[in-house]
Each structure stands twice: as C-alpha cells, then as structure tokens.
Amino acid sequence: MKRFGFKMKLKPGFREEYKKRHSAIWPELEELIRQTGVSDYSIFLDEETNTLFACQKQSSERSSQDLGSNPVVKKWWRYMSDIMETNDDHSPVTIPLEEVFFMK
C-alpha cells in the first residue's frame, strides 16, 4: 500500500464552509475515489497558513489526483473553487509532498 501526501490552499475565512462541504461529500464522488484504489483519505488544516494537508493510501499507482477528466470530479472542483486556490480549470492548486519519514 502506497501513501501519497499533498497540500492545497484554503481561502481565508472558509474553514467552516470547507468542513461543511466535505462532511456532505457526494456519494458518487466518494465511490469514484474508492474505485481508484484510494482509502484512508484524510485532509488536515493548518489554520495559521490556511494550508490543507491531504494524505491517502493507494492500492494502485492511481490517486484521487488522477481523476481530473471525470465529470463528477470537474463538477466538485467548480463547487469548491470559490473557497480554495484553483487553477484555470477550477482544479485545486495541488502540490505533491515527498515522504521523508514513516514509522510503522
């Protein structure tokens, strides 16, 4: 099982809205992510910097970041684009992180 970490940026003042939207994640989006082989997907917020840190386990080489051509994902991106830093296609600005330590 591979672990994958990345960071994104939340716009200031949208902590509660971000939590609200993710607590009601669309079932079809969650299923799509699971079908890709992603599990144990967590997102943490550093409130000082509005940096979101995401970590997920992958049973294949694919991650949630590989789903950008799917219409459900594109719709989610548009839905979230008002509260996050995004690219021109509404995808969140995502920066992959290198794993430098892991303790079993």
Secondary structure, 3 states (H helix, E strand, C coil): CEEEEEEEEECCCCHHHHHHHHHCCCHHHHHHHHHCCEEEEEEEEECCCCEEEEEEEECCCCCHHHCCCCHHHHHHHHHHCCCECECCCCCECCEEECCCCCCC
